[in-house]
Amino acid sequence: MDAARWILVLYRLSRKDSPSVHRELAPPAVPQGSSFPSLIIRWFAVLSAIVLTVGPPVEAASTPVPGPHSFVADAVRNVAPAVVRIDTERVVERQPFDPNLIDPLLRDLLGEPGYGPERQRGQGSGVIIDREGLVLTNAHVVEQVEDVGVTLADGEQRDGVVVGRDPITDLALVRLKGEAPPKPARLGDSDALDVGDWAIALGTPYGLERTVTLGIVSSLHRNISSLGFNDKRLDLIQTDAAINPGNSGGPLVNAEGRVIGINTLVRSGPGAGLGFAIPINLARRVADQLQEAGEVVHPYLGLQLVPLTARIAREHNSDPNALVELPERSGALVQSVLPDSPAQRAGLRRGDLVVKAGEVPVADPQTLLQQVDQAELHRPLPLQIIRGQKDLQLSVEPEPLPGFS
């Protein structure tokens, strides 16, 4: 365009008889008094402009401009190198049975029943969380095994050793063998989550590596006991991002590609499509303890609790066959006291209503369990309870949970 503009200027300057610079470009006539060189310049300008106008178009750049990617692709690109597949193999003893119970015809067809140990293979996912090659996964993925096989995102296979497991939170830590582990994933802040935030699940469901599903955070602080798991202490992240068998231990990440949770279970049957993840802030604390000591010590009191509200208490008290009268207020109602437990030694009884632990009001069992988890072992924890019509102050000393310390 610059060359054409200069040629046009040259043409216009050569026209001494043109009063306007906006006159159409056309083959000029020979005006009276024009010199021959001026006419040649004008004809040259016209021909040059025509050539530039009808000439071949300028070719576009041969390198295609990449199309825009979604935020999901960007987030996955950030975390995918740290996602691994974990393969396990455990030895399980076969259940003995009486061979005389087998029909002789079946024995002839199938042979004698097998005896001895049987090998079972399992598979799950994990995520690398530091530059030393530590992999965070679920405890049930590496249950009853000490060594595992780990497949990295680029297909490289390495051995791994289980550093520690915590069945109460369903978390485990595996250390990769070898040098130069892949870049770890960036960890987010699960306490900063809101319902409706994006949630992206990564893992190896059904052995299908590098699978990504998208959803949102459907709920927060979902008590795992409401899902039928009374042997766990967890408040879970609920998501509608698809989590399937094999996804266990893989990361749940936010829109920035930061890990906000560890996939742990999915609701099957009625209500299918509900996935749950362990908040990364809890997972980080458990991983630190597993790395330092190889185990996690959980304080316990030895109580079985049920929630009580004023409405439930009124309905109970209105029953003429009720054996005891319940306080019409919210709290953690003691359903039973385990023998030889800290709670028994402190004097708690069935029917006591715990309404305060330390300085924290207790509106439900989960609040009390949180205070117990944060309490120091063998240090008195003040409890305010209601027994019948009396307010009592008791002091209980939490001890390590038996069988997990």
Long-range contacts (C-beta under 8 A, 24 or more apart in sequence): 3-52, 4-48, 4-49, 4-52, 4-53, 7-45, 7-48, 7-49, 7-52, 8-45, 8-49, 10-41, 10-45, 11-41, 11-42, 11-45, 11-46, 11-49, 14-38, 14-41, 14-42, 14-45, 15-42, 25-49, 71-198, 71-255, 72-198, 72-200, 72-212, 72-214, 72-255, 74-257, 75-200, 75-253, 75-254, 75-255, 75-256, 75-257, 76-200, 76-202, 76-212, 76-253, 76-257, 77-257, 78-185, 78-186, 78-256, 78-257, 78-258, 79-127, 79-185, 79-186, 79-202, 79-251, 79-253, 79-257, 79-258, 79-259, 80-153, 80-202, 80-210, 81-153, 81-154, 81-182, 81-183, 82-127, 82-128, 82-129, 82-153, 82-182, 82-183, 82-184, 82-185, 82-251, 83-125, 83-126, 83-127, 83-128, 83-153, 83-185, 83-202, 83-203, 83-210, 83-250, 83-251, 84-125, 84-126, 84-127, 84-128, 84-135, 84-150, 84-151, 84-152, 84-153, 85-123, 85-124, 85-125, 85-126, 85-150, 85-151, 85-204, 85-209, 86-123, 86-124, 86-125, 86-126, 86-135, 86-137, 86-141, 86-142, 86-148, 86-149, 86-150, 86-160, 86-174, 86-249, 87-121, 87-122, 87-123, 87-148, 87-149, 87-150, 87-151, 88-121, 88-122, 88-123, 88-124, 88-141, 88-142, 88-145, 88-148, 88-149, 89-119, 89-120, 89-121, 89-122, 89-145, 90-119, 90-120, 90-122, 90-143, 90-144, 90-145, 91-117, 91-118, 91-119, 91-120, 92-117, 92-118, 92-119, 92-120, 93-117, 93-118, 94-118, 123-204, 123-207, 123-246, 124-203, 124-204, 124-246, 124-248, 124-249, 124-250, 125-202, 125-203, 125-204, 125-246, 125-247, 125-248, 125-249, 125-250, 125-263, 126-150, 126-174, 126-249, 126-250, 127-185, 127-202, 127-249, 127-250, 127-251, 127-259, 127-262, 128-176, 128-181, 128-182, 128-183, 128-184, 128-185, 129-184, 129-185, 129-187, 129-259, 129-284, 129-287, 130-184, 131-181, 131-183, 131-184, 132-175, 132-181, 133-175, 133-176, 133-177, 133-178, 133-181, 134-163, 134-173, 134-174, 134-175, 134-176, 134-287, 134-291, 135-160, 135-173, 135-174, 135-175, 135-176, 136-171, 136-172, 136-173, 136-249, 136-262, 136-283, 136-287, 137-171, 137-172, 137-173, 137-174, 137-248, 137-249, 137-262, 138-170, 138-171, 138-172, 138-248, 138-249, 138-262, 138-263, 138-264, 139-165, 139-166, 139-167, 139-169, 139-170, 139-171, 139-172, 140-170, 140-248, 141-172, 141-248, 141-249, 142-172, 142-174, 148-174, 150-174, 150-176, 151-209, 152-182, 153-182, 153-210, 154-182, 163-290, 163-291, 163-294, 164-290, 164-291, 164-293, 164-294, 164-295, 164-296, 165-290, 166-286, 166-289, 166-290, 166-295, 166-296, 166-404, 167-231, 167-232, 167-404, 168-231, 168-232, 168-233, 168-296, 168-298, 168-401, 168-404, 169-232, 169-233, 169-234, 169-278, 169-282, 169-283, 169-286, 169-296, 170-232, 170-234, 170-264, 170-278, 171-262, 171-278, 171-283, 171-286, 171-287, 171-290, 172-249, 172-290, 173-287, 173-290, 173-291, 185-251, 185-253, 185-258, 185-259, 186-257, 186-258, 186-259, 187-258, 187-259, 187-280, 187-284, 188-253, 188-254, 188-256, 188-258, 188-259, 188-260, 188-280, 189-260, 189-280, 189-281, 190-237, 190-260, 190-261, 190-279, 190-280, 190-281, 190-282, 191-279, 191-281, 193-217, 193-220, 193-237, 193-254, 193-260, 194-220, 195-219, 195-220, 197-254, 197-255, 198-254, 198-255, 199-237, 199-239, 199-240, 199-241, 199-252, 199-253, 199-254, 199-260, 199-261, 199-277, 200-241, 200-252, 200-253, 200-254, 200-255, 201-239, 201-241, 201-242, 201-243, 201-247, 201-250, 201-251, 201-252, 201-263, 201-275, 201-277, 202-250, 202-251, 202-253, 203-243, 203-246, 203-247, 203-248, 203-249, 203-250, 203-251, 203-263, 204-246, 204-247, 204-250, 205-242, 205-243, 205-244, 205-245, 205-246, 205-247, 206-244, 206-245, 206-246, 207-246, 208-246, 211-247, 213-241, 213-242, 213-243, 214-241, 215-239, 215-240, 215-241, 215-242, 215-275, 216-240, 216-241, 218-274, 222-276, 223-366, 224-276, 225-366, 227-265, 227-267, 227-276, 233-298, 233-369, 233-373, 234-278, 234-282, 235-279, 235-282, 235-366, 236-264, 236-276, 236-277, 236-278, 236-279, 237-261, 237-276, 237-277, 237-278, 237-279, 238-274, 238-275, 238-276, 239-274, 239-275, 239-276, 239-277, 240-273, 240-274, 240-275, 241-275, 242-273, 242-275, 243-275, 243-276, 243-277, 247-275, 252-277, 295-404, 295-405, 296-404, 297-377, 297-400, 297-401, 297-404, 297-405, 298-373, 298-400, 298-401, 298-404, 298-405, 299-372, 299-373, 299-375, 299-376, 299-377, 299-398, 299-399, 299-400, 299-401, 300-341, 300-342, 300-372, 300-398, 300-399, 300-400, 300-401, 300-402, 301-341, 301-342, 301-343, 301-346, 301-348, 301-372, 301-396, 301-398, 302-337, 302-338, 302-341, 302-342, 302-343, 302-344, 303-334, 303-336, 303-337, 303-338, 303-341, 303-343, 303-348, 304-334, 304-335, 304-336, 304-337, 304-338, 305-332, 305-333, 305-334, 305-335, 305-354, 305-365, 305-368, 305-369, 306-332, 306-333, 306-335, 306-365, 307-332, 307-333, 307-364, 307-365, 308-332, 308-333, 308-353, 324-351, 324-388, 325-388, 326-351, 326-353, 327-353, 327-386, 329-353, 329-355, 329-386, 330-355, 330-363, 330-364, 331-355, 331-362, 331-363, 331-364, 331-386, 332-362, 332-364, 332-365, 332-367, 332-368, 341-399, 342-396, 342-397, 342-398, 342-399, 343-396, 345-396, 346-383, 346-394, 346-395, 346-396, 346-397, 347-394, 348-383, 348-385, 348-394, 348-396, 349-387, 351-387, 352-385, 352-386, 352-387, 352-392, 353-385, 353-386, 353-387, 354-383, 354-384, 354-385, 355-384, 355-385, 355-386, 356-382, 356-383, 356-384, 357-381, 357-382, 357-383, 357-384, 358-382, 372-398
